[in-house]
Amino acid sequence: MHQMKYTREWTRRYFLEQVGKGVIATGVLAPLWDVIGRHGEVLAAYPEELRSIEAYTKGRVKVGSQLDTSNVEILKDVLDPALYQQVKTEGRVARIGETTNNADELLPHDYLAATARNQGQAMFDASQNVVTKDGKPWIGGNPFPSPKTAAEVLISNTLSWGRHDISFYPIDTFVTDSSGRQLYRYKFVFIEYQTIGRISVDPKPYLPGYLDKLRYQPTFGLYPEEQQGVGFLQIWPYDQRKFPDFYSYLPVFKRVRTLPVDQRFESLFPGLNAYFSDAWATGDPLLTWGNFKLVGRGPLLGFANRNWNAAKPNWEHETTGGPQKNRFSVGEVELVPDVITVDMSPTGYPRAPYSKKRIWFDARSMLPLQMIAFDRQDKPWKAWTSGFSIYKTKSGQQWPESGAPYWSFSFAEAFDMQSGQCSRLEQVKELPGGGWTVRVNDPSVFTSFCNLEALQRLGSGAAASPF
């Protein structure tokens, strides 16, 4: 009888050996980025049993079926603890889709191209910041697409959250308690403006005069009325040892104030589970955290692609889970063949409510699929789940209608694993008020939003449209 060389047990041992040695090598049959560079595809780097959920489960779970309580135990070993809890005890369901093979569906095209173009040019300097071989700030794309350490995994996410030069996200947010009662609803815009590592917008790779900065990150409240005009502005230094300048504007006080460092671990708006520290799982300068450690490798079910709801004009998601089936967004999970799990601790924040974060990164894209923050007693507390998507359907519908389709996150959730409270965020096409629409790589965002004058202007105008 012929015995297959690569079996589920073989790959399990392969990943366990890597964790035991504390080393990372993406891909199993071949180095992942060699395969992507040759074909633009990813699955040739993995054995058959990691390429599809049907092969992995020996036909017990099929593409097109649903993740729910009927199969959650079959799939338990490819579920992170939070998603397992949400399905098992909260009744969450999700579509089960094909494993994505096209690298262009997992990241923006320009980011992929810059990653390939700049491979081998990144290093850590004496301060453990990323620089090029000639000592300059990073020039764009993932500096370590084939990471060997936990720090290399983490820094690629910190240097570019949305993987675009400029992102303008209108976000609709719903906060529910354990009974499903809606406690709050917020509408706000979240903006990312890169000054370093620019890959699409001229001038690139740097914005002249801002080489000591990494990004500008404004946030503006639009709804409800008491949050209209509330604004925040973070100005991140490139040096990951330093804390961002952190400002807020509250219309009731009619002035800009500087926020303390610990405000990063407080709600953006009252009752919201999401903190600035949670953004993209690594929401703080990386070197204000430490104790980076590889703790896991292997396949995982995650919301890695096809989570854009093109059927709704404003892209809203159906909901699932909890007593009123309104706790989480309905999305699509796929078998991610290779996930890198790392731990990190808030070494620069003596009063942080977290003892550590555990983050599950998709090795194909280095995107954080899941983050669980542990409380001060080292118990799992808050899960941050992200759902990503290429904004193009199998039928050919896409946004925008011409040119390259958009790529981004489609929804995110901050779920309190202890109390059951959940903040469900979704990126919508537009928020009311005029002008609050999704934009990508629009240079006008800098002068319109990324300064203290914008905080005051939008705040005193009760967040009226600036357009």
C-alpha positions, 0 to 999 in steps of 0.5 A: 500500500502506498503511503502519502509522504505529507499527511496531517500528522506530518505537517503537524509535527513540522509546525510543532518542530518550528515552534519548539525551535522558535524559528519561522519558515513560511511555506512547507513544500517550498519557501512561500515567497518564492512560490508567489514570485513565480506564480502569483499563487500561494497553495503550491507551497503547501501539501494537499491536506492544507489546501482545502477544508475538504482535504483537511477534514477528509470530506467531513466538512465541505466548501459551501457548508456552514461553520456552526454548532453541528461541526464546531467540534470537528473543526476545533483544532483549526479554530482560535479560542474566541471563534470557538467560543462564539460558535459553541456558546453564542451560536455564531455561524459563518460560510465556509469558502475556498482557500484563497490561492491568488495573492492579489486577493489577499493584499493590495496589488501595489503592496504586493509589488513593493514587497517583491521589489524590496525583498532583502533590503530591510534590517533592524538597526541598533535601536531595533527599528527597521531601516534599509541596508543604507540606514534609511527609513523603510521604502514600502511593502512588507520588510520581512515577507519571509520572517524568521522571528516574532519581531519580524512578523509583528513589525510588518503589521505595525509599519502599514496597517491598511497596506495603502498609503492613505485610507479613509474608512467610514465605520458604523458600529453597534455595541450589544450586551450579553442579552443582545440589547443594543447599548450604543451605536456610533458612526465615525471615520478612521483615517490612516495617512502614511508618510514613510514607506509610500508605494502608490502616492507621490512623492514616494517612498517618503513625504519630504520633511516628515522622515521622522514620522510614520503616520498621521491617524485622525478619528472623527465622531459623526453620530450620535449627536453628543459625539458629533465633533469629537475628534482624535489625532495621533502623530506617530514617530517612525522610531517605534520606541517613542509614543505618538503625539495624542490629541483630542477635541471635545466640542463641549470644552472647545479646545484641543487637549493632549491625552496621556499615554494610558488613554490608548487603553480606553474606549474611543467612545463611551461603552465601546470595547475597542481601544486605540491599542487594538487597532489592527491588533498592534495599535501601539508603537511596537517597541513600547511592547516586548517579550515577543514570542512565537507560540504556535504554527499551523492551519486556522479557519479565518475571515481572510477574504470574500467578506465584502457584502456587495449585495447591500448598496452600503455594504452592511452585513447580516448578523449572527450570534447571541440571543437576538442574533445581532452580535457578530457580522456574517462572513466567510471563513476559509482554511488558512494553510499557515498561521503564525501565532505570537505573544507580546507584552505591554512593557512600556505601559505600567498601568495597561489592563492587558497582560499580553496580546496573542495574535494569529497572523496569516502567513500568506499576507501577514495580516492579523486574523485574530487577537486575544488580549489577556487581563492582568490575571492572564485570563483571555479577555477581549477578542479582536476579529478582523474580516478582510476582502478583495472588493470583487465577487466571483460574478465580476461585480467590484468596487470601484467599478473600473480599475483595480478592485479595492482591498481592505477590511470589511468588518471587525469585532471587539468581543468581551469573552468574559461578559459577552459584550460585543462591539461590531464595526463594519466599513460602509461605503458612506456615512450620512452628512455628505462627503464621508465616503470610502476613499483610498490614496487621496492626497487631499486627506492630509490637509483636510484632516491630519492637523490640529486645525482640522480637529478644531474646525470639524469639532466647532462645526459639529462634524459637518461635511468638510467638502 
